[in-house]
Structure formats: structure tokens, C-alpha cells
Amino acid sequence: RTHVWKRRPKKLPNPVVPQFPQRVIRADGSSFTHWTTSPRSLIRLTRDVTNHPLWNVSALTREGAVDENEVTGRLGRFNRKFVEEV
């Protein structure tokens, strides 16, 4: 039986994934364009690297904060919670 060719199903080609240009407008007004599979042509961001506290630590710093850890670490969380504002 090895000399008889077996009928194999024909393999379909890979599907073509559509790519759309998408304009992204950041919270500060700057914008950029990138290609994505989403058909939406415009996205407006309210939180991005310009105003998110994880990316922009200077937004959290106060005038009296000498070290970044005083604001962002456990000590900063303790101070925000328990230290009285004078």
C-alpha cells in the first residue's frame, strides 16, 4: 500500500491580517501615528507617560522632598497617610 498516494487535504494559505494607520493623541496634545489591526483611526489618551505617576515621578514630588524614595516608596506612602500638613 505504500506505493499508493494518499489524498491529503489542501493546505489553505495564511490569512492576510489587515493593518490600519491609527493616530494616537496623548494627554499633553502631542500625537503620533502607528499601524495596528484596530480599525479605529483616532485614539485620545487621558493617561500616558506624560501624566502617569509611575512614569513621571516629578509630578508627585513636593518642594521639600529631597529623595525620590521619600515620595514613591513606603516612606512616602506613610508620610502621605500619617504626617500632618503644617
LOZA-567669 format. One record per residue: residue number from 1; residue in three letters; x, y, z of N, C-alpha, C, O in turn. Coordinates in nm, 2 decimals. Atoms other than C-alpha are relative to their C-alpha. Example, Ala and Ser with C-alpha at 12.3 -4.5 7.8 and 13.67 -1.06 7.14 Angstrom:
<pts>
    k    r    n.xx    n.yy    n.zz   ca.xx   ca.yy   ca.zz    c.xx    c.yy    c.zz    o.xx    o.yy    o.zz
    1  ala    0.09   -0.12    0.00    1.23   -0.45    0.78    0.09    0.12    0.00    0.19    0.12    0.07
    2  ser   -0.09   -0.11    0.00    1.37   -0.11    0.71   -0.08    0.11    0.08   -0.03    0.22    0.09
</pts>
This chain:
<pts>
    k    r    n.xx    n.yy    n.zz   ca.xx   ca.yy   ca.zz    c.xx    c.yy    c.zz    o.xx    o.yy    o.zz
    1  arg    0.08   -0.12    0.00    0.00    0.00    0.00    0.08    0.13    0.00    0.03    0.24   -0.02
    2  thr   -0.08   -0.12   -0.01    0.29    0.24    0.03    0.02    0.07   -0.14    0.05    0.18   -0.15
    3  his   -0.02   -0.06    0.14    0.30    0.29   -0.35   -0.12    0.08   -0.04   -0.11    0.15   -0.15
    4  val    0.12   -0.08    0.04   -0.05    0.45   -0.35    0.00    0.13    0.07    0.02    0.14    0.20
    5  trp    0.00   -0.13   -0.06   -0.06    0.82   -0.29   -0.13    0.02    0.08   -0.24    0.00    0.03
    6  lys    0.11   -0.03   -0.08   -0.29    0.92   -0.01   -0.05    0.14   -0.04    0.03    0.23   -0.06
    7  arg    0.06   -0.13    0.03   -0.53    1.21   -0.07    0.01    0.08    0.13   -0.05    0.05    0.23
    8  arg   -0.02   -0.09   -0.12   -0.43    1.49    0.17   -0.08    0.12   -0.03   -0.09    0.17   -0.14
    9  pro    0.08   -0.12    0.03   -0.65    1.79    0.22    0.10    0.12   -0.03    0.21    0.12    0.02
   10  lys   -0.09   -0.11    0.05   -0.51    2.10    0.05    0.01    0.10    0.12   -0.08    0.14    0.19
   11  lys   -0.03   -0.09   -0.10   -0.35    2.34    0.29   -0.04    0.15   -0.04    0.00    0.19   -0.15
   12  leu    0.04   -0.14    0.03   -0.50    2.69    0.30    0.11    0.10    0.03    0.19    0.07    0.12
   13  pro   -0.10   -0.10   -0.04   -0.27    2.99    0.29   -0.03    0.08    0.12   -0.15    0.08    0.17
   14  asn    0.02   -0.08   -0.12   -0.22    3.20    0.60   -0.09    0.12   -0.03   -0.08    0.18   -0.14
   15  pro    0.09   -0.11    0.03   -0.49    3.47    0.63    0.08    0.13    0.00    0.18    0.15    0.07
   16  val   -0.07   -0.13    0.00   -0.39    3.83    0.55   -0.07    0.08    0.11   -0.19    0.11    0.11
   17  val    0.05   -0.08   -0.11   -0.42    4.04    0.86    0.00    0.15   -0.04    0.11    0.20   -0.08
   18  pro    0.01   -0.14    0.05   -0.54    4.39    0.78    0.08    0.09    0.10    0.07    0.07    0.22
   19  gln   -0.07   -0.10   -0.08   -0.32    4.68    0.91   -0.06    0.14   -0.04   -0.07    0.18   -0.15
   20  phe    0.06   -0.14    0.02   -0.47    5.03    0.96    0.09    0.10    0.07    0.15    0.07    0.17
   21  pro   -0.07   -0.11   -0.07   -0.30    5.36    1.04   -0.09    0.05    0.11   -0.21    0.07    0.09
   22  gln    0.07   -0.05   -0.12   -0.40    5.49    1.38    0.07    0.12    0.06    0.19    0.11    0.08
   23  arg   -0.06   -0.12   -0.06   -0.33    5.84    1.51   -0.04    0.00    0.15   -0.15   -0.01    0.19
   24  val    0.02    0.00   -0.14   -0.28    5.85    1.89    0.03    0.14    0.05    0.14    0.19    0.02
   25  ile   -0.02   -0.13   -0.06   -0.32    6.18    2.07    0.02   -0.01    0.15   -0.07   -0.06    0.22
   26  arg   -0.03    0.01   -0.14   -0.16    6.20    2.41   -0.07    0.11    0.08   -0.13    0.20    0.02
   27  ala    0.07   -0.09   -0.09   -0.29    6.39    2.71    0.06    0.14   -0.01   -0.02    0.24    0.01
   28  asp   -0.06   -0.14    0.01   -0.05    6.68    2.65   -0.02    0.06   -0.14    0.03    0.17   -0.16
   29  gly    0.03   -0.05    0.13   -0.16    6.72    2.29    0.09   -0.05   -0.11    0.06   -0.03   -0.23
   30  ser   -0.09    0.05    0.11    0.13    6.56    2.11   -0.06   -0.13   -0.06   -0.15   -0.19    0.01
   31  ser    0.06    0.11    0.06    0.04    6.29    1.87    0.11   -0.08   -0.09    0.21   -0.03   -0.12
   32  phe   -0.08    0.09    0.08    0.19    6.00    1.67   -0.09   -0.09   -0.08   -0.20   -0.12   -0.03
   33  thr    0.08    0.09    0.08    0.07    5.76    1.40    0.08   -0.14    0.00    0.20   -0.14   -0.01
   34  his   -0.06    0.14    0.01    0.13    5.38    1.41   -0.10   -0.09   -0.07   -0.22   -0.06   -0.08
   35  trp    0.09    0.09    0.07   -0.01    5.08    1.23   -0.04   -0.11    0.10    0.03   -0.16    0.18
   36  thr    0.06    0.10   -0.09   -0.24    4.84    1.41   -0.11   -0.08   -0.07   -0.15   -0.04   -0.18
   37  thr    0.11    0.08    0.06   -0.51    4.58    1.35   -0.14    0.06    0.03   -0.24    0.01   -0.02
   38  ser    0.13   -0.06   -0.04   -0.78    4.80    1.51   -0.04    0.10   -0.11    0.04    0.18   -0.16
   39  pro    0.04   -0.09    0.11   -0.99    4.98    1.25   -0.03    0.15    0.05   -0.06    0.23   -0.03
   40  arg    0.01   -0.14   -0.05   -1.02    5.29    1.48    0.11    0.09   -0.05    0.23    0.05   -0.04
   41  ser   -0.10   -0.09    0.06   -0.84    5.58    1.31    0.05    0.10    0.10    0.16    0.16    0.08
   42  leu   -0.04   -0.10   -0.09   -0.81    5.80    1.62   -0.02   -0.05    0.14   -0.13   -0.10    0.17
   43  ile    0.02    0.03   -0.14   -0.75    5.74    1.99    0.06    0.12    0.08    0.17    0.16    0.06
   44  arg   -0.04   -0.11   -0.09   -0.73    6.01    2.26    0.03   -0.06    0.13   -0.06   -0.13    0.19
   45  leu   -0.04    0.06   -0.13   -0.54    5.91    2.57   -0.02    0.10    0.11    0.01    0.22    0.09
   46  thr    0.01   -0.08   -0.11   -0.62    6.05    2.91    0.11   -0.02    0.10    0.15    0.07    0.17
   47  arg   -0.11    0.04   -0.08   -0.34    5.87    3.09    0.11   -0.05   -0.09    0.09   -0.15   -0.16
   48  asp   -0.11    0.05    0.08    0.00    5.82    2.93    0.13    0.03    0.08    0.13    0.07    0.19
   49  val   -0.13   -0.01   -0.07    0.37    5.85    3.01    0.03    0.15    0.04    0.12    0.17    0.12
   50  thr   -0.03   -0.14   -0.04    0.35    6.23    3.04   -0.07    0.04    0.13   -0.03    0.13    0.19
   51  asn    0.07   -0.04   -0.12    0.10    6.24    3.33   -0.03   -0.12    0.09   -0.10   -0.10    0.19
   52  his    0.02    0.12   -0.09    0.10    5.89    3.49    0.11    0.00    0.11    0.23    0.02    0.08
   53  pro   -0.10   -0.01   -0.11    0.27    5.88    3.83    0.11   -0.10    0.00    0.22   -0.08    0.05
   54  leu   -0.11    0.10    0.01    0.46    5.56    3.76    0.11    0.04   -0.10    0.23    0.01   -0.08
   55  trp   -0.10   -0.04    0.10    0.63    5.71    3.46    0.06    0.14    0.03    0.17    0.17   -0.01
   56  asn   -0.04   -0.14   -0.02    0.65    6.08    3.57    0.00    0.02    0.15   -0.10    0.07    0.20
   57  val   -0.01   -0.01   -0.14    0.77    6.08    3.93    0.00    0.15    0.04   -0.04    0.18    0.15
   58  ser   -0.01   -0.14   -0.03    0.83    6.46    3.92   -0.14    0.06    0.03   -0.15    0.16    0.10
   59  ala    0.14   -0.05   -0.03    0.45    6.51    3.93   -0.04   -0.02    0.14   -0.12    0.05    0.20
   60  leu    0.03    0.03   -0.14    0.44    6.35    4.27    0.09    0.08    0.10    0.05    0.10    0.22
   61  thr   -0.09   -0.06   -0.09    0.74    6.53    4.42   -0.05    0.14    0.05   -0.11    0.22   -0.02
   62  arg    0.03   -0.13   -0.06    0.69    6.82    4.66    0.13    0.08    0.01    0.23    0.03   -0.02
   63  glu   -0.11   -0.08   -0.01    0.92    7.10    4.72    0.10   -0.04    0.11    0.22   -0.03    0.10
   64  gly   -0.08    0.05   -0.11    1.05    6.95    5.05    0.06   -0.14   -0.02    0.14   -0.18    0.06
   65  ala   -0.05    0.13    0.03    1.12    6.61    4.90    0.14    0.00   -0.06    0.16    0.05   -0.17
   66  val   -0.13    0.00    0.05    1.49    6.56    4.87    0.03   -0.12   -0.08    0.09   -0.11   -0.19
   67  asp   -0.03    0.12    0.07    1.50    6.20    4.76   -0.13   -0.05   -0.06   -0.24   -0.03   -0.01
   68  glu    0.11    0.06    0.07    1.27    6.02    4.52   -0.07   -0.10    0.08   -0.20   -0.12    0.08
   69  asn    0.06    0.10   -0.08    1.21    5.74    4.77   -0.09    0.06    0.11   -0.18   -0.01    0.16
   70  glu    0.09   -0.07   -0.10    1.06    5.99    5.02   -0.14    0.02   -0.06   -0.24    0.03    0.02
   71  val    0.13   -0.02    0.06    0.77    6.03    4.77   -0.06   -0.13   -0.05   -0.18   -0.15   -0.03
   72  thr    0.05    0.11    0.07    0.74    5.70    4.59    0.00   -0.13    0.08   -0.08   -0.22    0.06
   73  gly   -0.02    0.13   -0.07    0.85    5.43    4.84   -0.10   -0.01    0.11   -0.20    0.06    0.12
   74  arg    0.09    0.02   -0.12    0.69    5.30    5.16    0.00    0.12    0.09   -0.10    0.16    0.15
   75  leu   -0.01   -0.11   -0.09    0.82    5.60    5.35   -0.09    0.12   -0.06   -0.16    0.19    0.02
   76  gly    0.09   -0.10    0.06    0.64    5.83    5.10   -0.15   -0.03    0.02   -0.23    0.06    0.05
   77  arg    0.14    0.04   -0.03    0.32    5.63    5.14   -0.04    0.03    0.15   -0.15    0.07    0.17
   78  phe    0.02   -0.02   -0.14    0.35    5.65    5.52   -0.02    0.15    0.02   -0.11    0.19    0.10
   79  asn    0.01   -0.15   -0.02    0.41    6.03    5.51   -0.13    0.06   -0.05   -0.19    0.14    0.01
   80  arg    0.13   -0.05    0.06    0.11    6.09    5.28   -0.11   -0.03    0.09   -0.21    0.04    0.10
   81  lys    0.12    0.05   -0.08   -0.11    5.89    5.51    0.00    0.06    0.14   -0.11    0.09    0.19
   82  phe    0.00   -0.03   -0.14    0.00    5.99    5.86    0.06    0.14    0.04    0.03    0.19    0.14
   83  val   -0.06   -0.13   -0.04    0.21    6.31    5.86   -0.09    0.11   -0.02   -0.16    0.12   -0.13
   84  glu    0.09   -0.11    0.01    0.01    6.62    5.93    0.06    0.11   -0.09    0.18    0.14   -0.08
   85  glu   -0.05   -0.11    0.07    0.04    6.91    5.69    0.00    0.12    0.09   -0.09    0.15    0.16
   86  val   -0.01   -0.12   -0.09    0.16    7.22    5.87   -0.02    0.13   -0.08   -0.02    0.24   -0.02
</pts>
